[in-house]
Amino acid sequence: MRKKMMIIERNIEILSILTQIFEEEGYLVTPFSSDKKMLEKVISEKPDVIVIDIFETSEESTGLCCEIRSVEEIKDIPIIALSTHVKAERIQAICADKLIGKPLDLYELIDAVESELPPG
């Protein structure tokens, strides 16, 4: 069965590229360019992994990530954060399982996603 993935990326071009790459890797990808009202979508779809662009360590920027962690039924979904922030490691400490800096190394991102999913 194909693994379900949500990608939340504000840059439409990056979102399109990531969607295509992960679909080619066999994932069922649900792409979003905004995190507005995403918590309900995460709860209803229960993806196997979430890749989310977080541009700074502010409460507004990390809000969705923290909300996901606060909901019992989805709190264990792996979250891979993408960020250009100079202190991006703080994002991982706040809410993400893994952190990938931008500019992206696609192989590093694919490896990070696969390492967070159970085998099979």
N, CA, C and O atoms as a MOPAC input file, in Angstrom:
PM7 MOZYME 1SCF
protein

 N      0.83900 1    -1.17300 1     0.00000 1
 C      0.00000 1     0.00000 1     0.00000 1
 C      0.89300 1     1.24900 1     0.00000 1
 O      1.90200 1     1.30500 1     0.70200 1
 N      0.50600 1     2.23500 1    -0.79100 1
 C      1.28900 1     3.46400 1    -0.91300 1
 C      1.21900 1     4.27600 1     0.37100 1
 O      0.16300 1     4.37300 1     0.99600 1
 N      2.33100 1     4.85100 1     0.75400 1
 C      2.39300 1     5.71600 1     1.93100 1
 C      1.79500 1     7.07000 1     1.58000 1
 O      2.03400 1     7.60800 1     0.49900 1
 N      1.00400 1     7.62000 1     2.52100 1
 C      0.37800 1     8.92600 1     2.31800 1
 C      1.26300 1    10.01700 1     2.91000 1
 O      1.78700 1     9.88600 1     4.01600 1
 N      1.41500 1    11.08700 1     2.15100 1
 C      2.27400 1    12.18500 1     2.55900 1
 C      1.57500 1    13.50700 1     2.30000 1
 O      0.92300 1    13.68600 1     1.27100 1
 N      1.71600 1    14.43400 1     3.24100 1
 C      1.27000 1    15.81100 1     3.02600 1
 C      2.51300 1    16.67600 1     2.91600 1
 O      3.44300 1    16.55600 1     3.71300 1
 N      2.51500 1    17.55200 1     1.91400 1
 C      3.59600 1    18.52100 1     1.77300 1
 C      2.97100 1    19.90500 1     1.85700 1
 O      2.06100 1    20.23500 1     1.09700 1
 N      3.46900 1    20.70700 1     2.78700 1
 C      2.99200 1    22.08100 1     2.95500 1
 C      4.18100 1    22.98800 1     2.66400 1
 O      5.10500 1    23.09600 1     3.47000 1
 N      4.14400 1    23.62900 1     1.51800 1
 C      5.25500 1    24.46500 1     1.03700 1
 C      4.68200 1    25.71500 1     0.38100 1
 O      3.86000 1    25.62000 1    -0.53000 1
 N      5.11000 1    26.87600 1     0.83800 1
 C      4.57300 1    28.14300 1     0.33200 1
 C      5.01000 1    28.45500 1    -1.10000 1
 O      4.27000 1    29.09900 1    -1.84400 1
 N      6.18400 1    28.01400 1    -1.48600 1
 C      6.68900 1    28.26200 1    -2.82800 1
 C      6.07800 1    27.21900 1    -3.77700 1
 O      6.37400 1    26.02800 1    -3.68800 1
 N      5.22900 1    27.69400 1    -4.67200 1
 C      4.48700 1    26.80000 1    -5.56600 1
 C      5.41800 1    25.95900 1    -6.43300 1
 O      5.13600 1    24.78500 1    -6.67300 1
 N      6.51900 1    26.53500 1    -6.90500 1
 C      7.44600 1    25.78700 1    -7.75200 1
 C      8.11400 1    24.65300 1    -6.97000 1
 O      8.22800 1    23.53400 1    -7.47100 1
 N      8.55200 1    24.94400 1    -5.75000 1
 C      9.15500 1    23.89900 1    -4.91700 1
 C      8.11500 1    22.83500 1    -4.58700 1
 O      8.41700 1    21.64200 1    -4.61700 1
 N      6.89600 1    23.25800 1    -4.27300 1
 C      5.81300 1    22.32200 1    -3.96900 1
 C      5.57100 1    21.37800 1    -5.14200 1
 O      5.41600 1    20.17200 1    -4.94900 1
 N      5.53800 1    21.91300 1    -6.33600 1
 C      5.30900 1    21.10300 1    -7.52900 1
 C      6.43400 1    20.08700 1    -7.73600 1
 O      6.18000 1    18.92400 1    -8.05000 1
 N      7.67000 1    20.53400 1    -7.55900 1
 C      8.82300 1    19.64700 1    -7.73700 1
 C      8.80800 1    18.53100 1    -6.68700 1
 O      9.00000 1    17.36100 1    -7.01700 1
 N      8.57800 1    18.90100 1    -5.42000 1
 C      8.55500 1    17.89800 1    -4.35700 1
 C      7.42500 1    16.90000 1    -4.56600 1
 O      7.60300 1    15.70100 1    -4.35100 1
 N      6.27100 1    17.38800 1    -4.98000 1
 C      5.13700 1    16.50600 1    -5.24400 1
 C      5.49600 1    15.49100 1    -6.32400 1
 O      5.26100 1    14.29300 1    -6.16400 1
 N      6.06000 1    15.97200 1    -7.41400 1
 C      6.43100 1    15.08400 1    -8.51300 1
 C      7.47300 1    14.05700 1    -8.07000 1
 O      7.34800 1    12.87300 1    -8.38400 1
 N      8.48400 1    14.49400 1    -7.35300 1
 C      9.54600 1    13.58500 1    -6.91700 1
 C      8.99500 1    12.49000 1    -6.01100 1
 O      9.30400 1    11.31200 1    -6.19500 1
 N      8.17600 1    12.87800 1    -5.03000 1
 C      7.67500 1    11.86600 1    -4.09900 1
 C      6.62100 1    10.96700 1    -4.74100 1
 O      6.50500 1     9.80100 1    -4.36300 1
 N      5.86100 1    11.47100 1    -5.68900 1
 C      4.94300 1    10.59300 1    -6.42700 1
 C      5.74100 1     9.56400 1    -7.22900 1
 O      5.35300 1     8.39800 1    -7.30800 1
 N      6.85400 1     9.99600 1    -7.82100 1
 C      7.71100 1     9.05800 1    -8.55200 1
 C      8.34300 1     8.03200 1    -7.61300 1
 O      8.67100 1     6.92200 1    -8.03400 1
 N      8.51500 1     8.40100 1    -6.34100 1
 C      9.05400 1     7.47800 1    -5.34000 1
 C      7.97100 1     6.53200 1    -4.79700 1
 O      8.26100 1     5.65400 1    -3.98400 1
 N      6.72400 1     6.71800 1    -5.25200 1
 C      5.64500 1     5.81100 1    -4.86900 1
 C      4.71500 1     6.31900 1    -3.77700 1
 O      3.86300 1     5.57100 1    -3.29800 1
 N      4.86200 1     7.56700 1    -3.38000 1
 C      4.00700 1     8.13200 1    -2.33400 1
 C      2.71900 1     8.69000 1    -2.92500 1
 O      2.69000 1     9.14000 1    -4.07000 1
 N      1.66600 1     8.65400 1    -2.13800 1
 C      0.42000 1     9.32300 1    -2.46600 1
 C      0.51300 1    10.69500 1    -1.80000 1
 O      0.37200 1    10.80000 1    -0.58100 1
 N      0.74800 1    11.74400 1    -2.58500 1
 C      1.05400 1    13.07000 1    -2.05800 1
 C     -0.15800 1    13.98900 1    -2.12100 1
 O     -0.84500 1    14.07400 1    -3.13900 1
 N     -0.40600 1    14.67800 1    -1.00400 1
 C     -1.40900 1    15.73000 1    -0.94700 1
 C     -0.65200 1    17.03400 1    -0.71800 1
 O     -0.16000 1    17.27800 1     0.38400 1
 N     -0.55300 1    17.88700 1    -1.76600 1
 C      0.21000 1    19.12100 1    -1.63600 1
 C     -0.65900 1    20.31100 1    -1.20400 1
 O     -1.82700 1    20.41200 1    -1.57900 1
 N     -0.06700 1    21.20400 1    -0.41300 1
 C     -0.74500 1    22.43200 1     0.02300 1
 C      0.25200 1    23.57300 1    -0.00700 1
 O      1.41800 1    23.39500 1     0.34500 1
 N     -0.20400 1    24.75200 1    -0.43000 1
 C      0.67000 1    25.92600 1    -0.45600 1
 C      0.40000 1    26.85600 1     0.71900 1
 O      1.00500 1    27.92400 1     0.81700 1
 N     -0.49900 1    26.46000 1     1.60600 1
 C     -0.81100 1    27.26300 1     2.77800 1
 C     -1.12400 1    26.32500 1     3.92900 1
 O     -1.59700 1    25.20700 1     3.72400 1
 N     -0.85400 1    26.79200 1     5.14700 1
 C     -1.18100 1    25.93900 1     6.29100 1
 C     -2.49600 1    26.36200 1     6.95700 1
 O     -2.79600 1    25.93600 1     8.07200 1
 N     -3.26000 1    27.18500 1     6.28100 1
 C     -4.55800 1    27.60800 1     6.79900 1
 C     -5.51100 1    26.41100 1     6.89000 1
 O     -5.68000 1    25.66400 1     5.92600 1
 N     -6.11000 1    26.24600 1     8.02800 1
 C     -7.08100 1    25.18000 1     8.28500 1
 C     -6.52200 1    23.78600 1     8.01600 1
 O     -7.26800 1    22.86000 1     7.69900 1
 N     -5.21400 1    23.64700 1     8.14300 1
 C     -4.58300 1    22.37100 1     7.85700 1
 C     -4.79500 1    21.33800 1     8.94900 1
 O     -4.80200 1    20.14000 1     8.66400 1
 N     -4.96700 1    21.76500 1    10.17900 1
 C     -5.10900 1    20.80500 1    11.26800 1
 C     -6.26700 1    19.84900 1    10.99700 1
 O     -6.13500 1    18.64100 1    11.19400 1
 N     -7.39700 1    20.38300 1    10.54800 1
 C     -8.55300 1    19.53600 1    10.23800 1
 C     -8.22000 1    18.54800 1     9.12300 1
 O     -8.64800 1    17.39500 1     9.16200 1
 N     -7.45400 1    19.00200 1     8.12600 1
 C     -7.08900 1    18.12600 1     7.00900 1
 C     -6.15700 1    17.01400 1     7.46900 1
 O     -6.27500 1    15.87200 1     7.02300 1
 N     -5.23000 1    17.35200 1     8.36300 1
 C     -4.31500 1    16.33300 1     8.88500 1
 C     -5.10200 1    15.29600 1     9.68800 1
 O     -4.85800 1    14.09600 1     9.56500 1
 N     -6.04100 1    15.75900 1    10.50500 1
 C     -6.85500 1    14.84300 1    11.31500 1
 C     -7.68900 1    13.93400 1    10.42000 1
 O     -7.78400 1    12.73400 1    10.67600 1
 N     -8.29100 1    14.49000 1     9.37800 1
 C     -9.16800 1    13.67600 1     8.52600 1
 C     -8.38700 1    12.72600 1     7.61600 1
 O     -8.84100 1    11.60900 1     7.36900 1
 N     -7.23500 1    13.14200 1     7.11900 1
 C     -6.48000 1    12.30600 1     6.18300 1
 C     -5.45600 1    11.39700 1     6.85600 1
 O     -5.09900 1    10.35600 1     6.30400 1
 N     -4.98300 1    11.77300 1     8.03300 1
 C     -3.97200 1    10.99300 1     8.77300 1
 C     -2.85200 1    10.48200 1     7.86000 1
 O     -2.71800 1     9.27700 1     7.64500 1
 N     -2.05600 1    11.40300 1     7.32900 1
 C     -0.95400 1    10.96200 1     6.46600 1
 C      0.08100 1    10.18200 1     7.27300 1
 O      0.10900 1    10.25400 1     8.50200 1
 N      0.91900 1     9.44700 1     6.57500 1
 C      1.99000 1     8.69200 1     7.22600 1
 C      3.15900 1     9.59400 1     7.60700 1
 O      3.90900 1     9.29300 1     8.53500 1
 N      3.30700 1    10.70600 1     6.88000 1
 C      4.39100 1    11.65600 1     7.13600 1
 C      3.96500 1    13.03300 1     6.61000 1
 O      3.19300 1    13.14300 1     5.65800 1
 N      4.49200 1    14.07600 1     7.25800 1
 C      4.20300 1    15.44700 1     6.84800 1
 C      5.53200 1    16.15600 1     6.60600 1
 O      6.43900 1    16.10500 1     7.43700 1
 N      5.63200 1    16.82000 1     5.45300 1
 C      6.77600 1    17.68200 1     5.16000 1
 C      6.22900 1    19.09500 1     5.16200 1
 O      5.29100 1    19.40100 1     4.42600 1
 N      6.81200 1    19.96600 1     5.99100 1
 C      6.27100 1    21.30900 1     6.14500 1
 C      7.38000 1    22.35300 1     6.11000 1
 O      8.42200 1    22.20900 1     6.75100 1
 N      7.12500 1    23.40100 1     5.34500 1
 C      8.03700 1    24.53000 1     5.25300 1
 C      7.78300 1    25.44400 1     6.45800 1
 O      6.67100 1    25.93200 1     6.65500 1
 N      8.81900 1    25.66500 1     7.24900 1
 C      8.71000 1    26.56100 1     8.39900 1
 C      9.81700 1    27.59600 1     8.25300 1
 O     11.00200 1    27.27300 1     8.33600 1
 N      9.41100 1    28.84900 1     8.03400 1
 C     10.40700 1    29.85900 1     7.68600 1
 C     11.05300 1    30.54800 1     8.87500 1
 O     12.08100 1    31.20300 1     8.70100 1
 N     10.50400 1    30.43400 1    10.06800 1
 C     11.13500 1    31.01400 1    11.24700 1
 C     10.64700 1    30.30700 1    12.50400 1
 O      9.74100 1    29.47600 1    12.44700 1
 N     11.24900 1    30.63900 1    13.62800 1
 C     10.92000 1    29.94000 1    14.86500 1
 C      9.79400 1    30.60200 1    15.64700 1
 O      9.56200 1    30.25200 1    16.80500 1
 N      9.09600 1    31.54400 1    15.04200 1
 C      8.01300 1    32.23600 1    15.73700 1
 C      6.83500 1    31.30200 1    15.98900 1
 O      6.70300 1    30.26100 1    15.34400 1
 N      5.99000 1    31.68400 1    16.93000 1
 C      4.80100 1    30.89100 1    17.24500 1
 C      3.88200 1    30.77700 1    16.03100 1
 O      3.28000 1    29.72800 1    15.80200 1
 N      3.77400 1    31.84800 1    15.25900 1
 C      2.93000 1    31.82200 1    14.06100 1
 C      3.46400 1    30.81300 1    13.04500 1
 O      2.69400 1    30.06000 1    12.44800 1
 N      4.76800 1    30.80100 1    12.85500 1
 C      5.36900 1    29.92700 1    11.85900 1
 C      5.35800 1    28.45900 1    12.27900 1
 O      5.16800 1    27.57900 1    11.44000 1
 N      5.55600 1    28.19200 1    13.55300 1
 C      5.58600 1    26.80600 1    14.03700 1
 C      4.22500 1    26.34600 1    14.55300 1
 O      4.09700 1    25.22500 1    15.04600 1
 N      3.21800 1    27.19300 1    14.44500 1
 C      1.90000 1    26.91200 1    15.01500 1
 C      1.28600 1    25.59800 1    14.57400 1
 O      0.84700 1    24.81500 1    15.41700 1
 N      1.24200 1    25.33500 1    13.27100 1
 C      0.63700 1    24.09400 1    12.77600 1
 C      1.39700 1    22.88900 1    13.30300 1
 O      0.79800 1    21.90700 1    13.74200 1
 N      2.68700 1    22.97000 1    13.25900 1
 C      3.52800 1    21.87500 1    13.75000 1
 C      3.20500 1    21.57700 1    15.21900 1
 O      3.04200 1    20.41800 1    15.60000 1
 N      3.11600 1    22.61800 1    16.03000 1
 C      2.80300 1    22.45400 1    17.45600 1
 C      1.37400 1    21.96100 1    17.66400 1
 O      1.11900 1    21.16200 1    18.56500 1
 N      0.44700 1    22.43100 1    16.84100 1
 C     -0.94200 1    21.96300 1    16.94100 1
 C     -1.03000 1    20.46800 1    16.66000 1
 O     -1.73400 1    19.73900 1    17.35900 1
 N     -0.31900 1    20.01600 1    15.64100 1
 C     -0.32500 1    18.58500 1    15.31400 1
 C      0.17000 1    17.78500 1    16.51200 1
 O     -0.40600 1    16.75100 1    16.85100 1
 N      1.21900 1    18.25200 1    17.14300 1
 C      1.78100 1    17.56100 1    18.30700 1
 C      0.84600 1    17.56300 1    19.51600 1
 O      1.01100 1    16.75200 1    20.42700 1
 N     -0.13500 1    18.46800 1    19.52900 1
 C     -1.03300 1    18.55900 1    20.68700 1
 C     -2.30300 1    17.71300 1    20.54700 1
 O     -3.07000 1    17.60200 1    21.50300 1
 N     -2.53500 1    17.12000 1    19.38400 1
 C     -3.74300 1    16.32600 1    19.14700 1
 C     -3.38300 1    14.84400 1    19.25200 1
 O     -2.58500 1    14.33500 1    18.46500 1
 N     -3.96300 1    14.17700 1    20.20400 1
 C     -3.61700 1    12.79200 1    20.53400 1
 C     -3.61000 1    11.86600 1    19.31800 1
 O     -2.66700 1    11.09500 1    19.13700 1
 N     -4.64400 1    11.93200 1    18.48800 1
 C     -4.77000 1    10.97300 1    17.38700 1
 C     -3.78200 1    11.19300 1    16.24200 1
 O     -3.64400 1    10.31800 1    15.38700 1
 N     -3.09500 1    12.33000 1    16.19900 1
 C     -2.13400 1    12.59000 1    15.11700 1
 C     -0.75000 1    12.99700 1    15.62200 1
 O      0.14200 1    13.26500 1    14.81800 1
 N     -0.56300 1    13.04600 1    16.91800 1
 C      0.68500 1    13.58400 1    17.48100 1
 C      1.92400 1    12.78700 1    17.11400 1
 O      3.03500 1    13.31100 1    17.18200 1
 N      1.75500 1    11.52900 1    16.72600 1
 C      2.90500 1    10.69200 1    16.40300 1
 C      3.24400 1    10.65400 1    14.91100 1
 O      4.17500 1     9.95700 1    14.50900 1
 N      2.49800 1    11.39700 1    14.08800 1
 C      2.83200 1    11.45600 1    12.66200 1
 C      4.18000 1    12.15400 1    12.53000 1
 O      4.35600 1    13.25600 1    13.05200 1
 N      5.12700 1    11.53700 1    11.84800 1
 C      6.43600 1    12.17100 1    11.68300 1
 C      6.32700 1    13.48600 1    10.90700 1
 O      5.61300 1    13.57600 1     9.90800 1
 N      7.03900 1    14.48800 1    11.38200 1
 C      7.07100 1    15.79300 1    10.73200 1
 C      8.50900 1    16.09900 1    10.32900 1
 O      9.41800 1    16.10000 1    11.16000 1
 N      8.69600 1    16.36000 1     9.02900 1
 C      9.98700 1    16.78100 1     8.50400 1
 C      9.84100 1    18.26800 1     8.18900 1
 O      9.03100 1    18.64500 1     7.34200 1
 N     10.61700 1    19.11000 1     8.86000 1
 C     10.56100 1    20.55700 1     8.63400 1
 C     11.61900 1    20.96600 1     7.62600 1
 O     12.75600 1    20.49800 1     7.66500 1
 N     11.21700 1    21.85300 1     6.72000 1
 C     12.13700 1    22.46200 1     5.76900 1
 C     12.29100 1    23.91800 1     6.19100 1
 O     11.29800 1    24.57800 1     6.49400 1
 N     13.52800 1    24.43200 1     6.21500 1
 C     13.68200 1    25.80900 1     6.66300 1
 C     14.96900 1    26.44400 1     6.15200 1
 O     15.98000 1    25.77400 1     5.93800 1
 N     14.89600 1    27.76500 1     5.96300 1
 C     16.06500 1    28.56600 1     5.61700 1
 C     16.54500 1    29.36800 1     6.81500 1
 O     17.54900 1    30.07400 1     6.72000 1
 N     15.85100 1    29.27300 1     7.93100 1
 C     16.16700 1    30.08500 1     9.10400 1
 C     17.58100 1    29.78200 1     9.59400 1
 O     18.01300 1    28.62900 1     9.58200 1
 N     18.30400 1    30.82300 1    10.02500 1
 C     19.69300 1    30.63500 1    10.45600 1
 C     19.80400 1    29.79600 1    11.72400 1
 O     20.83800 1    29.17000 1    11.95900 1
 N     18.77100 1    29.77400 1    12.53100 1
 C     18.76200 1    28.93900 1    13.73800 1
 C     17.67500 1    27.86800 1    13.60200 1
 O     16.87800 1    27.63800 1    14.51100 1
 N     17.67600 1    27.23000 1    12.44000 1
 C     16.63500 1    26.25900 1    12.11300 1
 C     16.58900 1    25.09200 1    13.07700 1
 O     15.52900 1    24.49100 1    13.25800 1
 N     17.71500 1    24.75000 1    13.70600 1
 C     17.71000 1    23.61800 1    14.63700 1
 C     16.72200 1    23.85400 1    15.78300 1
 O     16.26100 1    22.89300 1    16.39900 1
 N     16.39500 1    25.10300 1    16.07700 1
 C     15.39500 1    25.40200 1    17.10500 1
 C     14.01300 1    24.91200 1    16.67300 1
 O     13.19700 1    24.53800 1    17.51500 1
 N     13.75200 1    24.91300 1    15.38000 1
 C     12.47100 1    24.40100 1    14.87300 1
 C     12.35000 1    22.92000 1    15.20100 1
 O     11.28800 1    22.45900 1    15.62200 1
 N     13.41200 1    22.18900 1    15.01500 1
 C     13.37800 1    20.75900 1    15.33300 1
 C     13.12000 1    20.57000 1    16.82300 1
 O     12.35700 1    19.68500 1    17.20800 1
 N     13.73500 1    21.37600 1    17.65400 1
 C     13.52200 1    21.26100 1    19.09800 1
 C     12.08200 1    21.59000 1    19.48300 1
 O     11.56200 1    21.04800 1    20.45800 1
 N     11.43800 1    22.47200 1    18.72600 1
 C     10.06300 1    22.88100 1    19.03900 1
 C      9.06000 1    21.79900 1    18.66500 1
 O      8.17200 1    21.48000 1    19.45600 1
 N      9.19400 1    21.22100 1    17.44700 1
 C      8.10600 1    20.32500 1    17.04000 1
 C      8.42500 1    19.29900 1    15.95700 1
 O      7.60000 1    18.41600 1    15.71900 1
 N      9.55100 1    19.36400 1    15.30200 1
 C      9.78800 1    18.48300 1    14.15700 1
 C     10.63500 1    17.26500 1    14.54300 1
 O     11.44300 1    17.32000 1    15.47000 1
 N     10.43100 1    16.17800 1    13.81700 1
 C     11.24600 1    14.98100 1    14.01900 1
 C     12.59100 1    15.12100 1    13.32400 1
 O     13.61700 1    14.67100 1    13.83500 1
 N     12.57600 1    15.74200 1    12.16700 1
 C     13.80300 1    15.96800 1    11.39800 1
 C     13.73900 1    17.36900 1    10.81100 1
 O     12.66600 1    17.95100 1    10.65400 1
 N     14.89900 1    17.88600 1    10.49700 1
 C     15.00800 1    19.21000 1     9.90400 1
 C     15.92100 1    19.13400 1     8.69300 1
 O     17.01900 1    18.58300 1     8.76500 1
 N     15.46300 1    19.68900 1     7.58700 1
 C     16.25000 1    19.75000 1     6.36800 1
 C     16.38400 1    21.23100 1     6.01100 1
 O     15.38700 1    21.93600 1     5.85700 1
 N     17.61400 1    21.68400 1     5.88300 1
 C     17.84900 1    23.07900 1     5.52200 1
 C     17.63300 1    23.32300 1     4.03900 1
 O     17.74800 1    22.42000 1     3.21100 1
 N     17.31900 1    24.56000 1     3.73500 1
 C     17.22000 1    24.98500 1     2.34300 1
 C     18.45300 1    25.81700 1     2.04100 1
 O     18.92400 1    26.54300 1     2.91500 1
 N     18.99100 1    25.73400 1     0.82900 1
 C     18.46300 1    25.00100 1    -0.31500 1
 C     18.47000 1    23.49400 1    -0.05100 1
 O     19.34500 1    22.95600 1     0.62800 1
 N     17.46900 1    22.85300 1    -0.61000 1
 C     17.23900 1    21.43700 1    -0.34500 1
 C     18.23800 1    20.52900 1    -1.03400 1
 O     18.64500 1    20.76300 1    -2.17200 1
 N     18.61800 1    19.50100 1    -0.32300 1
 C     19.30700 1    18.35700 1    -0.90200 1
 C     18.21700 1    17.29400 1    -1.00200 1
 O     17.80500 1    16.72500 1     0.00900 1
 N     17.75300 1    17.02700 1    -2.21900 1
 C     16.61400 1    16.11900 1    -2.40500 1
 C     16.88700 1    14.71300 1    -1.87600 1
 O     15.98600 1    14.06800 1    -1.33900 1
 N     18.10600 1    14.24100 1    -2.02000 1
 C     18.43300 1    12.90600 1    -1.50600 1
 C     18.34100 1    12.88500 1     0.02100 1
 O     17.86600 1    11.91300 1     0.60900 1
 N     18.79400 1    13.95200 1     0.64700 1
 C     18.70400 1    14.05200 1     2.10400 1
 C     17.24000 1    14.06100 1     2.55000 1
 O     16.88400 1    13.42600 1     3.54300 1
 N     16.39600 1    14.78300 1     1.81000 1
 C     14.97100 1    14.83500 1     2.14100 1
 C     14.31600 1    13.46900 1     1.96800 1
 O     13.56700 1    13.03000 1     2.84100 1
 N     14.58400 1    12.80500 1     0.87300 1
 C     14.00800 1    11.47500 1     0.64200 1
 C     14.45600 1    10.51700 1     1.74300 1
 O     13.64200 1     9.76600 1     2.28100 1
 N     15.74100 1    10.53900 1     2.07900 1
 C     16.25200 1     9.67900 1     3.15000 1
 C     15.58900 1     9.99600 1     4.48500 1
 O     15.26200 1     9.08700 1     5.24800 1
 N     15.38800 1    11.28900 1     4.77300 1
 C     14.75500 1    11.69000 1     6.03600 1
 C     13.32800 1    11.17400 1     6.11300 1
 O     12.90800 1    10.66000 1     7.14900 1
 N     12.58200 1    11.30700 1     5.02800 1
 C     11.20100 1    10.82400 1     4.99200 1
 C     11.18000 1     9.31600 1     5.18800 1
 O     10.42300 1     8.81000 1     6.01600 1
 N     11.99300 1     8.60300 1     4.44500 1
 C     11.99000 1     7.14400 1     4.52300 1
 C     12.44400 1     6.64200 1     5.90200 1
 O     11.97300 1     5.60700 1     6.37300 1
 N     13.34600 1     7.36900 1     6.53500 1
 C     13.82000 1     6.93700 1     7.84900 1
 C     12.76500 1     7.11600 1     8.93300 1
 O     12.85700 1     6.48300 1     9.98500 1
 N     11.77500 1     7.95600 1     8.70400 1
 C     10.71700 1     8.18500 1     9.68500 1
 C      9.54300 1     7.23200 1     9.53200 1
 O      8.67600 1     7.17200 1    10.40300 1
 N      9.50600 1     6.49300 1     8.44400 1
 C      8.39100 1     5.57500 1     8.18600 1
 C      8.76700 1     4.14600 1     8.55800 1
 O      9.92200 1     3.74700 1     8.41100 1
 N      7.79600 1     3.37600 1     9.03700 1
 C      8.09000 1     1.97800 1     9.31300 1
 C      8.37300 1     1.24000 1     8.01400 1
 O      7.83400 1     1.61400 1     6.97200 1
 N      9.20100 1     0.20500 1     8.04600 1
 C      9.51200 1    -0.54900 1     6.82900 1
 C      8.25600 1    -1.21000 1     6.25900 1
 O      7.30700 1    -1.53800 1     6.97100 1
 N      8.30200 1    -1.38500 1     4.94400 1
 C      7.19900 1    -2.08900 1     4.29400 1
 C      6.42100 1    -1.18000 1     3.50300 1
 O      5.44300 1    -1.58900 1     2.87600 1

